[in-house]
């Protein structure tokens, strides 16, 4: 059973509070923390060692308190419309290689059946699946001991079409 919290990029504005936050999350009974890696416009694929500095201290503080980290490679609303399977696999590769052994699970697809990927010029469901699949394959290849996670959005009756509903997505892609 997992009980946890999500830390998004607002964590980066509170870097001085990381130790306190990790202690508070642990004391509250959390055993997992979902850590969302920001889009990082200056280095989207995290190819520079400097891009990791802002997360390393947080992951260390969480780990010291026995909290397992699920790294979210890129949250739903952050997928740019120019994203390709190759670019995403490169981002996942760099994140996984840097944090191997300190991140217990990689969420490489968040709310994959959503229709908002890519913002004002949405990415189609087939391309979303190809991008996700490239990220999942890369994570599994590089860190087979870590869990690879995908989440789906529950909007069965309100989805814009069957393909985006939970059951429609599962039937189409699984």
Buried (B, 14 or more C-beta within 10 A) or exposed (E): EEEBBEBBBEBEEEEEEBBEBBBEBBEEEBEBBBBBBBBBEEBBBBEEEEBBEBBEBBBEBBBEBEBBBBBBBBBBEBBBEEBEBEBBBBBBBBBBEBBEEBBBBBBBBBBBBBBBBBEEEBBEBEBBBBBBBBBBBBBBEBBEEBBBBBBBBEBEEEBEEEBBBBEBBEEBBE
